[in-house]
Amino acid sequence: MLLIPCPWCGERDESEFCYGGQARVSYPPDPWELDDAEWAEFLFVRDNPKGWFAERWVHTSGCRRWCDVLRDTATNRVAGSSRPGGALPEVAV
Ligand SMILES: [Zn+2]
């Protein structure tokens, strides 16, 4: 069982959330300049690290708000969360 700390509601069970993929993916500043391959890479290619990873989650069964969660993909340990784009906890790698 994974407990996710919603910034608004506090710690809740994973079953109340839906995963939204990698957090903090910047929209291209000049999307009209990208060719099809570059646009496809922006849309579909994400990091897939073993270790700490900033992820987007939405609290679907709670406040219905999005948040950023710092989770270790190898151990499922959660270091903390923030409102989208907010400060996430520092973790030792
Ligand atoms: Zn919530």
PDB file of the backbone (N, CA, C, O) and the ligand in Angstrom, with CONECT records:
HET     ZN  A 101       1
ATOM      1  N   MET A   1       0.845  -1.180   0.000  1.00  0.00           N
ATOM      2  CA  MET A   1       0.000   0.000   0.000  1.00  0.00           C
ATOM      3  C   MET A   1       0.888   1.240   0.000  1.00  0.00           C
ATOM      4  O   MET A   1       1.874   1.327   0.732  1.00  0.00           O
ATOM      5  N   LEU A   2       0.515   2.170  -0.823  1.00  0.00           N
ATOM      6  CA  LEU A   2       1.256   3.412  -0.963  1.00  0.00           C
ATOM      7  C   LEU A   2       0.425   4.547  -0.363  1.00  0.00           C
ATOM      8  O   LEU A   2      -0.740   4.726  -0.716  1.00  0.00           O
ATOM      9  N   LEU A   3       1.030   5.304   0.538  1.00  0.00           N
ATOM     10  CA  LEU A   3       0.360   6.477   1.103  1.00  0.00           C
ATOM     11  C   LEU A   3       0.913   7.718   0.426  1.00  0.00           C
ATOM     12  O   LEU A   3       2.124   7.938   0.391  1.00  0.00           O
ATOM     13  N   ILE A   4       0.019   8.514  -0.105  1.00  0.00           N
ATOM     14  CA  ILE A   4       0.414   9.720  -0.833  1.00  0.00           C
ATOM     15  C   ILE A   4      -0.047  10.939  -0.039  1.00  0.00           C
ATOM     16  O   ILE A   4      -1.225  11.057   0.296  1.00  0.00           O
ATOM     17  N   PRO A   5       0.888  11.849   0.263  1.00  0.00           N
ATOM     18  CA  PRO A   5       0.504  13.053   1.022  1.00  0.00           C
ATOM     19  C   PRO A   5      -0.048  14.128   0.091  1.00  0.00           C
ATOM     20  O   PRO A   5       0.711  14.825  -0.582  1.00  0.00           O
ATOM     21  N   CYS A   6      -1.361  14.255   0.058  1.00  0.00           N
ATOM     22  CA  CYS A   6      -1.979  15.336  -0.726  1.00  0.00           C
ATOM     23  C   CYS A   6      -1.678  16.661  -0.017  1.00  0.00           C
ATOM     24  O   CYS A   6      -1.880  16.757   1.193  1.00  0.00           O
ATOM     25  N   PRO A   7      -1.199  17.690  -0.740  1.00  0.00           N
ATOM     26  CA  PRO A   7      -0.881  18.969  -0.089  1.00  0.00           C
ATOM     27  C   PRO A   7      -2.091  19.632   0.564  1.00  0.00           C
ATOM     28  O   PRO A   7      -1.932  20.460   1.461  1.00  0.00           O
ATOM     29  N   TRP A   8      -3.292  19.279   0.125  1.00  0.00           N
ATOM     30  CA  TRP A   8      -4.490  19.906   0.672  1.00  0.00           C
ATOM     31  C   TRP A   8      -5.186  19.020   1.704  1.00  0.00           C
ATOM     32  O   TRP A   8      -5.753  19.537   2.667  1.00  0.00           O
ATOM     33  N   CYS A   9      -5.154  17.700   1.526  1.00  0.00           N
ATOM     34  CA  CYS A   9      -5.947  16.787   2.365  1.00  0.00           C
ATOM     35  C   CYS A   9      -5.105  15.990   3.352  1.00  0.00           C
ATOM     36  O   CYS A   9      -5.655  15.412   4.290  1.00  0.00           O
ATOM     37  N   GLY A  10      -3.817  15.943   3.173  1.00  0.00           N
ATOM     38  CA  GLY A  10      -2.982  15.114   4.031  1.00  0.00           C
ATOM     39  C   GLY A  10      -2.747  13.740   3.424  1.00  0.00           C
ATOM     40  O   GLY A  10      -3.042  13.514   2.251  1.00  0.00           O
ATOM     41  N   GLU A  11      -2.227  12.842   4.211  1.00  0.00           N
ATOM     42  CA  GLU A  11      -1.842  11.520   3.723  1.00  0.00           C
ATOM     43  C   GLU A  11      -3.083  10.666   3.437  1.00  0.00           C
ATOM     44  O   GLU A  11      -3.961  10.513   4.287  1.00  0.00           O
ATOM     45  N   ARG A  12      -3.131  10.118   2.227  1.00  0.00           N
ATOM     46  CA  ARG A  12      -4.273   9.297   1.822  1.00  0.00           C
ATOM     47  C   ARG A  12      -3.760   8.071   1.077  1.00  0.00           C
ATOM     48  O   ARG A  12      -2.623   8.037   0.606  1.00  0.00           O
ATOM     49  N   ASP A  13      -4.632   7.061   0.981  1.00  0.00           N
ATOM     50  CA  ASP A  13      -4.280   5.825   0.283  1.00  0.00           C
ATOM     51  C   ASP A  13      -4.145   6.066  -1.220  1.00  0.00           C
ATOM     52  O   ASP A  13      -4.841   6.901  -1.798  1.00  0.00           O
ATOM     53  N   GLU A  14      -3.246   5.323  -1.825  1.00  0.00           N
ATOM     54  CA  GLU A  14      -3.002   5.423  -3.263  1.00  0.00           C
ATOM     55  C   GLU A  14      -4.278   5.233  -4.084  1.00  0.00           C
ATOM     56  O   GLU A  14      -4.420   5.823  -5.155  1.00  0.00           O
ATOM     57  N   SER A  15      -5.213   4.403  -3.583  1.00  0.00           N
ATOM     58  CA  SER A  15      -6.433   4.105  -4.341  1.00  0.00           C
ATOM     59  C   SER A  15      -7.291   5.346  -4.566  1.00  0.00           C
ATOM     60  O   SER A  15      -8.177   5.328  -5.420  1.00  0.00           O
ATOM     61  N   GLU A  16      -7.048   6.418  -3.823  1.00  0.00           N
ATOM     62  CA  GLU A  16      -7.815   7.656  -4.011  1.00  0.00           C
ATOM     63  C   GLU A  16      -7.235   8.524  -5.125  1.00  0.00           C
ATOM     64  O   GLU A  16      -7.814   9.553  -5.472  1.00  0.00           O
ATOM     65  N   PHE A  17      -6.103   8.118  -5.683  1.00  0.00           N
ATOM     66  CA  PHE A  17      -5.391   8.948  -6.658  1.00  0.00           C
ATOM     67  C   PHE A  17      -5.324   8.267  -8.023  1.00  0.00           C
ATOM     68  O   PHE A  17      -5.489   7.052  -8.130  1.00  0.00           O
ATOM     69  N   CYS A  18      -5.085   9.048  -9.045  1.00  0.00           N
ATOM     70  CA  CYS A  18      -4.719   8.547 -10.370  1.00  0.00           C
ATOM     71  C   CYS A  18      -3.367   9.137 -10.739  1.00  0.00           C
ATOM     72  O   CYS A  18      -3.071  10.301 -10.465  1.00  0.00           O
ATOM     73  N   TYR A  19      -2.565   8.302 -11.363  1.00  0.00           N
ATOM     74  CA  TYR A  19      -1.230   8.702 -11.765  1.00  0.00           C
ATOM     75  C   TYR A  19      -1.290   9.577 -13.008  1.00  0.00           C
ATOM     76  O   TYR A  19      -2.066   9.303 -13.924  1.00  0.00           O
ATOM     77  N   GLY A  20      -0.483  10.621 -13.046  1.00  0.00           N
ATOM     78  CA  GLY A  20      -0.499  11.524 -14.181  1.00  0.00           C
ATOM     79  C   GLY A  20       0.813  11.630 -14.928  1.00  0.00           C
ATOM     80  O   GLY A  20       0.963  12.492 -15.794  1.00  0.00           O
ATOM     81  N   GLY A  21       1.777  10.760 -14.607  1.00  0.00           N
ATOM     82  CA  GLY A  21       3.029  10.772 -15.339  1.00  0.00           C
ATOM     83  C   GLY A  21       4.073  11.679 -14.721  1.00  0.00           C
ATOM     84  O   GLY A  21       3.945  12.119 -13.579  1.00  0.00           O
ATOM     85  N   GLN A  22       5.095  11.945 -15.488  1.00  0.00           N
ATOM     86  CA  GLN A  22       6.217  12.751 -15.016  1.00  0.00           C
ATOM     87  C   GLN A  22       5.778  14.190 -14.752  1.00  0.00           C
ATOM     88  O   GLN A  22       5.055  14.791 -15.546  1.00  0.00           O
ATOM     89  N   ALA A  23       6.227  14.723 -13.627  1.00  0.00           N
ATOM     90  CA  ALA A  23       5.930  16.117 -13.300  1.00  0.00           C
ATOM     91  C   ALA A  23       6.976  17.026 -13.905  1.00  0.00           C
ATOM     92  O   ALA A  23       8.082  16.602 -14.241  1.00  0.00           O
ATOM     93  N   ARG A  24       6.607  18.267 -14.034  1.00  0.00           N
ATOM     94  CA  ARG A  24       7.551  19.320 -14.418  1.00  0.00           C
ATOM     95  C   ARG A  24       8.136  19.154 -15.817  1.00  0.00           C
ATOM     96  O   ARG A  24       9.321  19.402 -16.042  1.00  0.00           O
ATOM     97  N   VAL A  25       7.298  18.738 -16.739  1.00  0.00           N
ATOM     98  CA  VAL A  25       7.687  18.677 -18.144  1.00  0.00           C
ATOM     99  C   VAL A  25       7.317  20.023 -18.751  1.00  0.00           C
ATOM    100  O   VAL A  25       6.144  20.386 -18.826  1.00  0.00           O
ATOM    101  N   SER A  26       8.328  20.749 -19.178  1.00  0.00           N
ATOM    102  CA  SER A  26       8.097  22.093 -19.689  1.00  0.00           C
ATOM    103  C   SER A  26       7.521  22.062 -21.096  1.00  0.00           C
ATOM    104  O   SER A  26       7.980  21.307 -21.953  1.00  0.00           O
ATOM    105  N   TYR A  27       6.507  22.894 -21.323  1.00  0.00           N
ATOM    106  CA  TYR A  27       5.943  23.055 -22.663  1.00  0.00           C
ATOM    107  C   TYR A  27       6.980  23.772 -23.518  1.00  0.00           C
ATOM    108  O   TYR A  27       7.599  24.730 -23.055  1.00  0.00           O
ATOM    109  N   PRO A  28       7.183  23.331 -24.747  1.00  0.00           N
ATOM    110  CA  PRO A  28       8.196  23.992 -25.582  1.00  0.00           C
ATOM    111  C   PRO A  28       7.878  25.479 -25.765  1.00  0.00           C
ATOM    112  O   PRO A  28       6.732  25.844 -26.025  1.00  0.00           O
ATOM    113  N   PRO A  29       8.887  26.325 -25.630  1.00  0.00           N
ATOM    114  CA  PRO A  29       8.635  27.767 -25.762  1.00  0.00           C
ATOM    115  C   PRO A  29       8.205  28.160 -27.176  1.00  0.00           C
ATOM    116  O   PRO A  29       7.511  29.161 -27.358  1.00  0.00           O
ATOM    117  N   ASP A  30       8.610  27.384 -28.170  1.00  0.00           N
ATOM    118  CA  ASP A  30       8.273  27.688 -29.557  1.00  0.00           C
ATOM    119  C   ASP A  30       7.793  26.415 -30.263  1.00  0.00           C
ATOM    120  O   ASP A  30       8.495  25.898 -31.131  1.00  0.00           O
ATOM    121  N   PRO A  31       6.614  25.903 -29.908  1.00  0.00           N
ATOM    122  CA  PRO A  31       6.156  24.608 -30.439  1.00  0.00           C
ATOM    123  C   PRO A  31       6.016  24.588 -31.962  1.00  0.00           C
ATOM    124  O   PRO A  31       6.150  23.531 -32.578  1.00  0.00           O
ATOM    125  N   TRP A  32       5.753  25.726 -32.565  1.00  0.00           N
ATOM    126  CA  TRP A  32       5.637  25.783 -34.023  1.00  0.00           C
ATOM    127  C   TRP A  32       6.979  25.529 -34.736  1.00  0.00           C
ATOM    128  O   TRP A  32       7.009  25.267 -35.939  1.00  0.00           O
ATOM    129  N   GLU A  33       8.067  25.608 -33.993  1.00  0.00           N
ATOM    130  CA  GLU A  33       9.390  25.368 -34.563  1.00  0.00           C
ATOM    131  C   GLU A  33       9.751  23.875 -34.593  1.00  0.00           C
ATOM    132  O   GLU A  33      10.713  23.487 -35.255  1.00  0.00           O
ATOM    133  N   LEU A  34       8.984  23.040 -33.880  1.00  0.00           N
ATOM    134  CA  LEU A  34       9.330  21.619 -33.773  1.00  0.00           C
ATOM    135  C   LEU A  34       8.856  20.850 -34.999  1.00  0.00           C
ATOM    136  O   LEU A  34       7.783  21.120 -35.540  1.00  0.00           O
ATOM    137  N   ASP A  35       9.668  19.890 -35.429  1.00  0.00           N
ATOM    138  CA  ASP A  35       9.185  18.998 -36.487  1.00  0.00           C
ATOM    139  C   ASP A  35       8.373  17.875 -35.824  1.00  0.00           C
ATOM    140  O   ASP A  35       8.251  17.832 -34.600  1.00  0.00           O
ATOM    141  N   ASP A  36       7.829  16.983 -36.628  1.00  0.00           N
ATOM    142  CA  ASP A  36       6.944  15.941 -36.097  1.00  0.00           C
ATOM    143  C   ASP A  36       7.647  15.045 -35.084  1.00  0.00           C
ATOM    144  O   ASP A  36       7.059  14.669 -34.069  1.00  0.00           O
ATOM    145  N   ALA A  37       8.901  14.706 -35.358  1.00  0.00           N
ATOM    146  CA  ALA A  37       9.633  13.825 -34.439  1.00  0.00           C
ATOM    147  C   ALA A  37       9.873  14.518 -33.098  1.00  0.00           C
ATOM    148  O   ALA A  37       9.734  13.897 -32.044  1.00  0.00           O
ATOM    149  N   GLU A  38      10.231  15.790 -33.136  1.00  0.00           N
ATOM    150  CA  GLU A  38      10.456  16.543 -31.891  1.00  0.00           C
ATOM    151  C   GLU A  38       9.151  16.728 -31.114  1.00  0.00           C
ATOM    152  O   GLU A  38       9.138  16.658 -29.885  1.00  0.00           O
ATOM    153  N   TRP A  39       8.052  16.966 -31.843  1.00  0.00           N
ATOM    154  CA  TRP A  39       6.757  17.127 -31.182  1.00  0.00           C
ATOM    155  C   TRP A  39       6.327  15.804 -30.543  1.00  0.00           C
ATOM    156  O   TRP A  39       5.837  15.785 -29.414  1.00  0.00           O
ATOM    157  N   ALA A  40       6.513  14.713 -31.262  1.00  0.00           N
ATOM    158  CA  ALA A  40       6.181  13.381 -30.726  1.00  0.00           C
ATOM    159  C   ALA A  40       7.024  13.079 -29.493  1.00  0.00           C
ATOM    160  O   ALA A  40       6.524  12.503 -28.526  1.00  0.00           O
ATOM    161  N   GLU A  41       8.284  13.458 -29.518  1.00  0.00           N
ATOM    162  CA  GLU A  41       9.140  13.238 -28.346  1.00  0.00           C
ATOM    163  C   GLU A  41       8.636  14.036 -27.158  1.00  0.00           C
ATOM    164  O   GLU A  41       8.610  13.523 -26.039  1.00  0.00           O
ATOM    165  N   PHE A  42       8.234  15.286 -27.379  1.00  0.00           N
ATOM    166  CA  PHE A  42       7.684  16.086 -26.279  1.00  0.00           C
ATOM    167  C   PHE A  42       6.418  15.443 -25.727  1.00  0.00           C
ATOM    168  O   PHE A  42       6.226  15.410 -24.511  1.00  0.00           O
ATOM    169  N   LEU A  43       5.557  14.934 -26.592  1.00  0.00           N
ATOM    170  CA  LEU A  43       4.289  14.378 -26.139  1.00  0.00           C
ATOM    171  C   LEU A  43       4.431  13.030 -25.444  1.00  0.00           C
ATOM    172  O   LEU A  43       3.737  12.772 -24.460  1.00  0.00           O
ATOM    173  N   PHE A  44       5.308  12.172 -25.932  1.00  0.00           N
ATOM    174  CA  PHE A  44       5.284  10.774 -25.510  1.00  0.00           C
ATOM    175  C   PHE A  44       6.516  10.281 -24.762  1.00  0.00           C
ATOM    176  O   PHE A  44       6.419   9.284 -24.045  1.00  0.00           O
ATOM    177  N   VAL A  45       7.649  10.920 -24.893  1.00  0.00           N
ATOM    178  CA  VAL A  45       8.869  10.387 -24.278  1.00  0.00           C
ATOM    179  C   VAL A  45       9.083  11.033 -22.906  1.00  0.00           C
ATOM    180  O   VAL A  45       9.163  12.255 -22.780  1.00  0.00           O
ATOM    181  N   ARG A  46       9.171  10.192 -21.902  1.00  0.00           N
ATOM    182  CA  ARG A  46       9.391  10.674 -20.537  1.00  0.00           C
ATOM    183  C   ARG A  46      10.553   9.921 -19.924  1.00  0.00           C
ATOM    184  O   ARG A  46      10.924   8.838 -20.378  1.00  0.00           O
ATOM    185  N   ASP A  47      11.124  10.519 -18.875  1.00  0.00           N
ATOM    186  CA  ASP A  47      12.184   9.853 -18.135  1.00  0.00           C
ATOM    187  C   ASP A  47      11.603   8.617 -17.446  1.00  0.00           C
ATOM    188  O   ASP A  47      10.403   8.550 -17.179  1.00  0.00           O
ATOM    189  N   ASN A  48      12.452   7.660 -17.168  1.00  0.00           N
ATOM    190  CA  ASN A  48      12.014   6.434 -16.492  1.00  0.00           C
ATOM    191  C   ASN A  48      13.136   5.969 -15.561  1.00  0.00           C
ATOM    192  O   ASN A  48      13.704   4.894 -15.751  1.00  0.00           O
ATOM    193  N   PRO A  49      13.450   6.795 -14.548  1.00  0.00           N
ATOM    194  CA  PRO A  49      14.610   6.475 -13.712  1.00  0.00           C
ATOM    195  C   PRO A  49      14.303   5.407 -12.680  1.00  0.00           C
ATOM    196  O   PRO A  49      13.154   5.193 -12.294  1.00  0.00           O
ATOM    197  N   LYS A  50      15.356   4.749 -12.249  1.00  0.00           N
ATOM    198  CA  LYS A  50      15.261   3.897 -11.072  1.00  0.00           C
ATOM    199  C   LYS A  50      15.749   4.749  -9.918  1.00  0.00           C
ATOM    200  O   LYS A  50      16.941   5.031  -9.800  1.00  0.00           O
ATOM    201  N   GLY A  51      14.818   5.155  -9.066  1.00  0.00           N
ATOM    202  CA  GLY A  51      15.176   6.034  -7.959  1.00  0.00           C
ATOM    203  C   GLY A  51      14.169   7.161  -7.837  1.00  0.00           C
ATOM    204  O   GLY A  51      13.011   7.011  -8.225  1.00  0.00           O
ATOM    205  N   TRP A  52      14.603   8.275  -7.306  1.00  0.00           N
ATOM    206  CA  TRP A  52      13.704   9.399  -7.046  1.00  0.00           C
ATOM    207  C   TRP A  52      13.197  10.005  -8.334  1.00  0.00           C
ATOM    208  O   TRP A  52      13.954  10.224  -9.281  1.00  0.00           O
ATOM    209  N   PHE A  53      11.890  10.277  -8.354  1.00  0.00           N
ATOM    210  CA  PHE A  53      11.239  10.749  -9.563  1.00  0.00           C
ATOM    211  C   PHE A  53      10.078  11.663  -9.171  1.00  0.00           C
ATOM    212  O   PHE A  53       9.248  11.296  -8.339  1.00  0.00           O
ATOM    213  N   ALA A  54      10.023  12.839  -9.765  1.00  0.00           N
ATOM    214  CA  ALA A  54       8.902  13.757  -9.530  1.00  0.00           C
ATOM    215  C   ALA A  54       7.751  13.374 -10.450  1.00  0.00           C
ATOM    216  O   ALA A  54       7.896  13.356 -11.672  1.00  0.00           O
ATOM    217  N   GLU A  55       6.601  13.066  -9.845  1.00  0.00           N
ATOM    218  CA  GLU A  55       5.446  12.575 -10.592  1.00  0.00           C
ATOM    219  C   GLU A  55       4.230  13.460 -10.339  1.00  0.00           C
ATOM    220  O   GLU A  55       4.132  14.137  -9.316  1.00  0.00           O
ATOM    221  N   ARG A  56       3.316  13.436 -11.292  1.00  0.00           N
ATOM    222  CA  ARG A  56       2.035  14.108 -11.146  1.00  0.00           C
ATOM    223  C   ARG A  56       1.000  13.096 -10.694  1.00  0.00           C
ATOM    224  O   ARG A  56       0.913  12.001 -11.249  1.00  0.00           O
ATOM    225  N   TRP A  57       0.218  13.456  -9.690  1.00  0.00           N
ATOM    226  CA  TRP A  57      -0.902  12.637  -9.235  1.00  0.00           C
ATOM    227  C   TRP A  57      -2.106  13.556  -9.080  1.00  0.00           C
ATOM    228  O   TRP A  57      -1.962  14.740  -8.775  1.00  0.00           O
ATOM    229  N   VAL A  58      -3.313  12.990  -9.295  1.00  0.00           N
ATOM    230  CA  VAL A  58      -4.532  13.764  -9.066  1.00  0.00           C
ATOM    231  C   VAL A  58      -5.355  13.027  -8.013  1.00  0.00           C
ATOM    232  O   VAL A  58      -5.540  11.813  -8.089  1.00  0.00           O
ATOM    233  N   HIS A  59      -5.837  13.770  -7.042  1.00  0.00           N
ATOM    234  CA  HIS A  59      -6.594  13.188  -5.937  1.00  0.00           C
ATOM    235  C   HIS A  59      -8.053  13.047  -6.361  1.00  0.00           C
ATOM    236  O   HIS A  59      -8.905  13.840  -5.961  1.00  0.00           O
ATOM    237  N   THR A  60      -8.325  12.047  -7.160  1.00  0.00           N
ATOM    238  CA  THR A  60      -9.640  11.884  -7.796  1.00  0.00           C
ATOM    239  C   THR A  60     -10.764  11.615  -6.802  1.00  0.00           C
ATOM    240  O   THR A  60     -11.894  12.057  -7.014  1.00  0.00           O
ATOM    241  N   SER A  61     -10.471  10.901  -5.728  1.00  0.00           N
ATOM    242  CA  SER A  61     -11.521  10.591  -4.748  1.00  0.00           C
ATOM    243  C   SER A  61     -11.496  11.553  -3.567  1.00  0.00           C
ATOM    244  O   SER A  61     -12.136  11.303  -2.546  1.00  0.00           O
ATOM    245  N   GLY A  62     -10.773  12.632  -3.701  1.00  0.00           N
ATOM    246  CA  GLY A  62     -10.693  13.614  -2.618  1.00  0.00           C
ATOM    247  C   GLY A  62     -10.968  15.005  -3.154  1.00  0.00           C
ATOM    248  O   GLY A  62     -12.072  15.304  -3.610  1.00  0.00           O
ATOM    249  N   CYS A  63      -9.964  15.838  -3.094  1.00  0.00           N
ATOM    250  CA  CYS A  63     -10.134  17.239  -3.479  1.00  0.00           C
ATOM    251  C   CYS A  63     -10.110  17.455  -4.987  1.00  0.00           C
ATOM    252  O   CYS A  63     -10.416  18.549  -5.461  1.00  0.00           O
ATOM    253  N   ARG A  64      -9.746  16.415  -5.747  1.00  0.00           N
ATOM    254  CA  ARG A  64      -9.696  16.466  -7.220  1.00  0.00           C
ATOM    255  C   ARG A  64      -8.639  17.455  -7.726  1.00  0.00           C
ATOM    256  O   ARG A  64      -8.748  17.957  -8.844  1.00  0.00           O
ATOM    257  N   ARG A  65      -7.647  17.728  -6.931  1.00  0.00           N
ATOM    258  CA  ARG A  65      -6.577  18.629  -7.354  1.00  0.00           C
ATOM    259  C   ARG A  65      -5.332  17.823  -7.718  1.00  0.00           C
ATOM    260  O   ARG A  65      -5.118  16.714  -7.231  1.00  0.00           O
ATOM    261  N   TRP A  66      -4.522  18.416  -8.588  1.00  0.00           N
ATOM    262  CA  TRP A  66      -3.258  17.818  -8.992  1.00  0.00           C
ATOM    263  C   TRP A  66      -2.169  18.205  -8.006  1.00  0.00           C
ATOM    264  O   TRP A  66      -2.202  19.288  -7.421  1.00  0.00           O
ATOM    265  N   CYS A  67      -1.216  17.319  -7.828  1.00  0.00           N
ATOM    266  CA  CYS A  67      -0.051  17.636  -7.002  1.00  0.00           C
ATOM    267  C   CYS A  67       1.170  16.919  -7.575  1.00  0.00           C
ATOM    268  O   CYS A  67       1.056  15.986  -8.370  1.00  0.00           O
ATOM    269  N   ASP A  68       2.335  17.386  -7.146  1.00  0.00           N
ATOM    270  CA  ASP A  68       3.599  16.745  -7.516  1.00  0.00           C
ATOM    271  C   ASP A  68       4.051  15.904  -6.331  1.00  0.00           C
ATOM    272  O   ASP A  68       4.021  16.359  -5.188  1.00  0.00           O
ATOM    273  N   VAL A  69       4.466  14.686  -6.609  1.00  0.00           N
ATOM    274  CA  VAL A  69       4.902  13.761  -5.557  1.00  0.00           C
ATOM    275  C   VAL A  69       6.311  13.281  -5.902  1.00  0.00           C
ATOM    276  O   VAL A  69       6.585  12.903  -7.041  1.00  0.00           O
ATOM    277  N   LEU A  70       7.186  13.300  -4.921  1.00  0.00           N
ATOM    278  CA  LEU A  70       8.533  12.771  -5.109  1.00  0.00           C
ATOM    279  C   LEU A  70       8.552  11.345  -4.562  1.00  0.00           C
ATOM    280  O   LEU A  70       8.437  11.124  -3.356  1.00  0.00           O
ATOM    281  N   ARG A  71       8.700  10.375  -5.480  1.00  0.00           N
ATOM    282  CA  ARG A  71       8.617   8.950  -5.111  1.00  0.00           C
ATOM    283  C   ARG A  71       9.833   8.218  -5.639  1.00  0.00           C
ATOM    284  O   ARG A  71      10.309   8.492  -6.740  1.00  0.00           O
ATOM    285  N   ASP A  72      10.333   7.281  -4.841  1.00  0.00           N
ATOM    286  CA  ASP A  72      11.419   6.408  -5.280  1.00  0.00           C
ATOM    287  C   ASP A  72      10.788   5.244  -6.040  1.00  0.00           C
ATOM    288  O   ASP A  72      10.036   4.457  -5.466  1.00  0.00           O
ATOM    289  N   THR A  73      11.094   5.139  -7.324  1.00  0.00           N
ATOM    290  CA  THR A  73      10.455   4.118  -8.153  1.00  0.00           C
ATOM    291  C   THR A  73      10.949   2.710  -7.830  1.00  0.00           C
ATOM    292  O   THR A  73      10.309   1.732  -8.217  1.00  0.00           O
ATOM    293  N   ALA A  74      12.064   2.592  -7.135  1.00  0.00           N
ATOM    294  CA  ALA A  74      12.585   1.271  -6.787  1.00  0.00           C
ATOM    295  C   ALA A  74      11.977   0.752  -5.492  1.00  0.00           C
ATOM    296  O   ALA A  74      11.745  -0.449  -5.354  1.00  0.00           O
ATOM    297  N   THR A  75      11.716   1.647  -4.541  1.00  0.00           N
ATOM    298  CA  THR A  75      11.228   1.222  -3.228  1.00  0.00           C
ATOM    299  C   THR A  75       9.797   1.664  -2.934  1.00  0.00           C
ATOM    300  O   THR A  75       9.211   1.216  -1.949  1.00  0.00           O
ATOM    301  N   ASN A  76       9.228   2.522  -3.757  1.00  0.00           N
ATOM    302  CA  ASN A  76       7.905   3.115  -3.544  1.00  0.00           C
ATOM    303  C   ASN A  76       7.869   4.057  -2.344  1.00  0.00           C
ATOM    304  O   ASN A  76       6.787   4.461  -1.917  1.00  0.00           O
ATOM    305  N   ARG A  77       9.010   4.410  -1.801  1.00  0.00           N
ATOM    306  CA  ARG A  77       9.026   5.357  -0.692  1.00  0.00           C
ATOM    307  C   ARG A  77       8.695   6.747  -1.228  1.00  0.00           C
ATOM    308  O   ARG A  77       9.199   7.155  -2.274  1.00  0.00           O
ATOM    309  N   VAL A  78       7.850   7.462  -0.507  1.00  0.00           N
ATOM    310  CA  VAL A  78       7.447   8.807  -0.899  1.00  0.00           C
ATOM    311  C   VAL A  78       8.125   9.800   0.027  1.00  0.00           C
ATOM    312  O   VAL A  78       7.986   9.713   1.247  1.00  0.00           O
ATOM    313  N   ALA A  79       8.866  10.751  -0.554  1.00  0.00           N
ATOM    314  CA  ALA A  79       9.587  11.733   0.246  1.00  0.00           C
ATOM    315  C   ALA A  79       8.720  12.927   0.593  1.00  0.00           C
ATOM    316  O   ALA A  79       8.964  13.603   1.592  1.00  0.00           O
ATOM    317  N   GLY A  80       7.707  13.193  -0.223  1.00  0.00           N
ATOM    318  CA  GLY A  80       6.848  14.335   0.040  1.00  0.00           C
ATOM    319  C   GLY A  80       6.112  14.771  -1.208  1.00  0.00           C
ATOM    320  O   GLY A  80       6.226  14.154  -2.266  1.00  0.00           O
ATOM    321  N   SER A  81       5.361  15.838  -1.067  1.00  0.00           N
ATOM    322  CA  SER A  81       4.578  16.333  -2.200  1.00  0.00           C
ATOM    323  C   SER A  81       4.510  17.849  -2.136  1.00  0.00           C
ATOM    324  O   SER A  81       4.902  18.469  -1.148  1.00  0.00           O
ATOM    325  N   SER A  82       4.014  18.413  -3.190  1.00  0.00           N
ATOM    326  CA  SER A  82       3.814  19.861  -3.239  1.00  0.00           C
ATOM    327  C   SER A  82       2.675  20.171  -4.195  1.00  0.00           C
ATOM    328  O   SER A  82       2.237  19.317  -4.966  1.00  0.00           O
ATOM    329  N   ARG A  83       2.212  21.392  -4.131  1.00  0.00           N
ATOM    330  CA  ARG A  83       1.279  21.850  -5.154  1.00  0.00           C
ATOM    331  C   ARG A  83       2.051  21.848  -6.475  1.00  0.00           C
ATOM    332  O   ARG A  83       3.280  21.913  -6.446  1.00  0.00           O
ATOM    333  N   PRO A  84       1.393  21.777  -7.618  1.00  0.00           N
ATOM    334  CA  PRO A  84       2.113  21.691  -8.890  1.00  0.00           C
ATOM    335  C   PRO A  84       3.167  22.789  -9.040  1.00  0.00           C
ATOM    336  O   PRO A  84       2.868  23.980  -8.952  1.00  0.00           O
ATOM    337  N   GLY A  85       4.396  22.357  -9.268  1.00  0.00           N
ATOM    338  CA  GLY A  85       5.497  23.284  -9.455  1.00  0.00           C
ATOM    339  C   GLY A  85       6.105  23.803  -8.171  1.00  0.00           C
ATOM    340  O   GLY A  85       7.076  24.559  -8.221  1.00  0.00           O
ATOM    341  N   GLY A  86       5.567  23.423  -7.015  1.00  0.00           N
ATOM    342  CA  GLY A  86       6.100  23.875  -5.732  1.00  0.00           C
ATOM    343  C   GLY A  86       7.374  23.140  -5.368  1.00  0.00           C
ATOM    344  O   GLY A  86       7.834  22.259  -6.094  1.00  0.00           O
ATOM    345  N   ALA A  87       7.929  23.513  -4.240  1.00  0.00           N
ATOM    346  CA  ALA A  87       9.190  22.918  -3.797  1.00  0.00           C
ATOM    347  C   ALA A  87       8.964  21.501  -3.270  1.00  0.00           C
ATOM    348  O   ALA A  87       8.105  21.269  -2.420  1.00  0.00           O
ATOM    349  N   LEU A  88       9.741  20.575  -3.786  1.00  0.00           N
ATOM    350  CA  LEU A  88       9.710  19.197  -3.297  1.00  0.00           C
ATOM    351  C   LEU A  88      10.869  19.009  -2.324  1.00  0.00           C
ATOM    352  O   LEU A  88      11.857  19.739  -2.401  1.00  0.00           O
ATOM    353  N   PRO A  89      10.767  18.049  -1.415  1.00  0.00           N
ATOM    354  CA  PRO A  89      11.849  17.852  -0.449  1.00  0.00           C
ATOM    355  C   PRO A  89      13.152  17.442  -1.116  1.00  0.00           C
ATOM    356  O   PRO A  89      13.162  16.790  -2.160  1.00  0.00           O
ATOM    357  N   GLU A  90      14.248  17.840  -0.489  1.00  0.00           N
ATOM    358  CA  GLU A  90      15.573  17.404  -0.936  1.00  0.00           C
ATOM    359  C   GLU A  90      15.763  15.971  -0.460  1.00  0.00           C
ATOM    360  O   GLU A  90      15.429  15.643   0.678  1.00  0.00           O
ATOM    361  N   VAL A  91      16.296  15.122  -1.324  1.00  0.00           N
ATOM    362  CA  VAL A  91      16.555  13.744  -0.926  1.00  0.00           C
ATOM    363  C   VAL A  91      18.005  13.401  -1.238  1.00  0.00           C
ATOM    364  O   VAL A  91      18.581  13.888  -2.210  1.00  0.00           O
ATOM    365  N   ALA A  92      18.571  12.566  -0.405  1.00  0.00           N
ATOM    366  CA  ALA A  92      19.932  12.087  -0.634  1.00  0.00           C
ATOM    367  C   ALA A  92      19.872  10.983  -1.674  1.00  0.00           C
ATOM    368  O   ALA A  92      19.063  10.063  -1.553  1.00  0.00           O
ATOM    369  N   VAL A  93      20.709  11.060  -2.682  1.00  0.00           N
ATOM    370  CA  VAL A  93      20.688  10.061  -3.757  1.00  0.00           C
ATOM    371  C   VAL A  93      21.646   8.941  -3.425  1.00  0.00           C
ATOM    372  O   VAL A  93      21.781   7.995  -4.201  1.00  0.00           O
TER     373      VAL A  93
HETATM  374 ZN    ZN A 101      -6.550  16.079  -1.843  1.00  0.00          ZN2+
END
